[in-house]
Amino acid sequence: MILIKNGTVYGAPSFPEPAQLDILIKDGKITAISGHIPETAGMKVINAAGLTVAPGLVDMHVHFRDPHSGSTPAAEDIFSGAEAAAAGGFTLCCCMPNTSPVADRAEIIEYIIKKARQAPVKVLPYGAVTVGQRGEELTDFDILAKAGAVALSDDGNTIQSAAVMREAMIKAKKHDMLIISHCEDETLAGNHAVNEGHASKALKLPGRPAIAEELMIARDIMLARQTGARLHIAHVSTGGSVDIIRKAKQAGINITAETCPQYFTLTDGEVLKQGSLARVNPPLRSLSDMEEIINGLADGTIDAIVTDHAPHTTEAKSLPLSEAPSGMAGLETSLALTLNLYHNKKLPMKKIIELMSVNPARILGIEAGTLRIGFDADIVIFDPEITWIVDPAHFKSKARNNPFGGMKVCGRIICTVSRGKEVFNNI
């Protein structure tokens, strides 16, 4: 039995506004939320005075590289990814299907679910939209759903054919499944390492233009409108994308969208400083794009903040910029980076909790993102005022590829409780 006392609690439906409350946990469930719950013998008490208490964070976009059939060691697995998640305040993560082999059939989905039962936090799988994520033949959505896939995505491999994507949306609507779309026109994006703009000119490299993302977002929104399918747009990175999504929502189209801390914290100039370490996909964009991403978060155009946690080995990230893989290990820095928006008065704390916990759970239709009596005790406790220096060498993740190393951030995880158990404690 655990009693969390005197914390400033967000995300409890019975208390719509933040309040100083106690939370009682018994047998893995929340059993009481009140202004005062007395201590009893044998109870573990966590004094959360001066701390923020919220539903465990929900990351609806991670890559845990498991299963992994390559000849080199995996950059991550379900256990190490879950440990990193717990250290970052996350109690639920959803894995993209670009594993090896691809999660395009029931046995891979079942493998992930079975292995995740032993992980410190909940880990749920997505199924691939197309076989092998090749953008050609659709997978069996019904079999994937019955096996436990919570949504569908070919993330990292945009479905280039409008006909295939339309067929996928028609089928997904029939099965009431969400499609998560990585939106890029590959004929424009190629495998270019940097945004088309200041950085690409300085490096004399071909750039990845913003229009490559925006064109595909517009296409998928039109298909969603025509089919009535539920569409979620992954890792939005440009101001033009925000504008397209905003107008689509105003028109009543059934879409949601996400972004990542790197897109409201860094610009493409970071690639000039850090090279491959700052290579992500989509790429870091311009200052004006970054500002529009923040505006989109503030006005509700963007529904969720995710990490797109993409671990790579040090050897892979040490390759030249044009050869290195894209992605960063983001689980352990995500909340602190997002809290910059709170400290800079861009977003209130309640909005941050919605973006990182409440909304992702709602989008996926998962019982999470809430502090409700009778629900699993999935809780994060953090101090928004503690400053610390990011040091990837101390990550719980196997990976160290994070461009925020050496940065001073404000806001630290104190304790993460998953299913009623302390899975991370920094008290």
KAKADA-V27579 format. One record per pair of residues at least 6 apart in sequence whose C-alpha atoms are under 6 Angstrom apart, sorted by the first residue. I is the first residue (numbers start at 1). GAP is how many residues later the second one is. If there is no record, write none. Layout:
i:gap
I:GAP
I:GAP
This chain:
i:gap
1:24
1:25
1:42
2:23
2:41
2:42
2:43
3:20
3:21
3:42
4:18
4:19
4:41
4:42
5:17
5:42
5:43
6:14
6:15
6:16
6:42
6:43
7:13
7:14
7:41
7:42
7:44
7:45
7:46
8:11
8:12
8:44
8:45
9:9
9:10
9:44
9:45
10:8
10:44
11:43
11:359
11:360
12:359
12:360
21:13
21:14
22:11
22:12
22:13
22:14
23:9
23:10
24:6
24:7
24:8
25:6
28:348
28:349
28:391
28:392
29:345
29:346
29:347
29:348
30:343
30:344
30:345
30:347
31:342
31:343
51:331
51:332
52:329
52:330
53:327
53:328
54:325
54:326
55:314
55:315
55:316
55:324
56:34
56:35
56:322
56:323
56:324
57:32
57:33
57:34
57:299
57:300
58:32
58:34
58:35
58:299
59:34
59:247
60:33
60:34
61:33
61:245
61:247
62:33
62:246
62:247
63:32
63:33
63:246
63:247
64:12
64:13
64:14
64:17
65:11
65:12
65:34
66:11
66:33
67:32
67:33
68:32
69:31
75:236
75:237
75:238
75:324
76:322
79:40
80:317
81:316
82:39
83:313
84:312
84:313
85:246
86:338
87:337
88:243
88:244
89:291
89:327
91:30
91:31
91:327
92:29
92:30
92:31
93:30
94:29
94:30
94:31
95:30
95:31
96:30
97:6
97:29
97:30
97:31
102:30
103:24
103:25
104:23
104:24
104:27
106:38
106:41
116:7
121:297
125:24
126:23
126:24
126:25
126:26
127:22
127:25
128:24
128:25
128:26
129:9
129:10
129:23
129:24
129:25
130:7
130:8
130:9
131:6
131:7
131:8
133:21
135:24
151:26
151:27
152:27
153:26
153:27
155:27
158:24
169:60
170:57
173:56
178:52
179:52
180:52
180:53
181:52
181:53
182:52
183:30
183:33
183:34
184:28
184:29
184:32
185:27
185:31
188:24
189:19
189:23
192:15
192:16
193:129
194:13
194:14
194:89
195:12
195:13
195:14
195:88
195:90
196:11
196:12
196:13
199:69
199:70
200:7
214:27
225:28
230:24
231:24
232:23
232:24
232:25
233:24
234:24
235:23
235:24
236:23
237:26
238:51
239:50
239:53
246:55
257:45
257:46
258:44
258:45
258:46
258:47
259:46
260:45
260:46
260:47
263:27
264:26
267:17
267:18
267:19
267:20
268:16
268:17
268:18
271:7
275:46
276:41
276:45
277:126
278:125
279:47
280:46
280:47
281:45
296:6
304:51
304:56
305:50
305:51
307:23
309:20
309:21
310:17
310:18
310:19
311:17
311:18
311:88
312:87
316:8
317:7
328:73
328:74
329:72
329:73
336:74
336:75
341:6
342:6
357:12
358:11
361:7
361:8
376:43
377:42
377:43
378:39
378:40
378:41
379:37
379:38
380:36
381:33
381:34
382:30
382:31
382:32
383:28
383:29
384:27
385:25
385:26
386:24
386:25
386:26
387:22
387:23
388:20
388:21
389:17
389:18
389:19
390:15
390:16
390:17
391:14
392:8
414:11
414:12
414:13
415:9
415:10
415:11
416:6
416:7
416:8
417:6
